[in-house]
Amino acid sequence: MDIVLGSVVVLAENLTMVTEFLLLGFSSLGDIQLVLFAVFLFLYFVILSGNVTIVSVIRLDKSLHTPMYFFLGILSTSETCYTFVILPKMLINLFSVARTISFNCCAIQMFFFLGFAITNCLLLGVMGYDRYAAICHPLHYPILMSWQVCGKLGALCGIGGFLASLTVVYLVFSLPFCSANKVNHYFCDISPVIRLACTNTDAHEFVIFICGVLVLVVPFLFICVSYICILRTILKIPSAEGRRKAFSTCASHLTVVIIHYGCASYIYLRPTANYVSNKDRLVTVTYTIVTPLLNPMVYSLRNKDVQVAIRKVLGKKGSLKLFD
């Protein structure tokens, strides 16, 4: 017979199984949590408004109905969902004494977080290919990046992202979790959760590492090769203005790629034993908050097409209000 005691279930064989986790988050910072709440809440609204603006402008302005902005729209949508999985719960926990999350909800949170995160990695790889096709093969670009191809690539990114996430989540939560239930993080991430397992996790961690290589290193190398080809092509352009314009279309994408892949690789491409809570939390904040914040800012501030489209959309709305 099973006996329920608090956050664990005591089985007949005297093996206790965790039924909920305690997210420690920023609890060690005391009153500073109130400041963090205000800062993160503000950043969350900026992320939402920025990404919603990007998606809306891309939908409303026909001049942005191109493969590059099609993928940017998907990326912005994914970024919005990605932050929604983590930030609301984190904001609640900054004010809450009971920072618990059930075993099943922890698994669900990890599944959606990793699903959207991996989808973003794959999308950035596809966006690199799009720039390669546009700059290196401009005459064949309409065929290489037709709307049918774009739709299939977008769908593959989403399906691949969530299949990889499902694999990782299964590997983590198929492990036995006994009495230890304190997750030293502000959400259910791989390393802090898998460290609580009461068995040897080496085999599971190795498979998770291989998954990390496939979704981080492989797309990043693909992007690097694409940009080497792009650079060679750009340097052959005779006019300085032509080279500048070609570089400017790639600069925004490269900025997001370096930050996103850099932070994610630091966290996920190393053994769990090397997890250092405070330092890793700071890096995690970078790619869970700063990167989604950076995406709309970089693409709107550095991209003249988006700036012009935003002005056109705002101008139309302003003119409509005058006639109301």
WODA-V912995 format. One record per helix or strand of 2 or more residues. SS is the DSSP state (@ for helix, = for strand). FROM is the first residue (numbers start at 1). TO is the last residue. Records with the same first field share a line. If there is no record, write none. Layout:
# WODA-V912995
SS->FROM-TO + FROM-TO
This chain:
# WODA-V912995
=->3-5 + 8-10 + 16-18 + 20-23 + 100-102 + 182-183
@->27-29 + 32-60 + 62-64 + 67-95 + 103-136 + 141-144 + 147-173 + 190-194 + 202-235 + 240-268 + 272-274 + 277-301 + 304-323
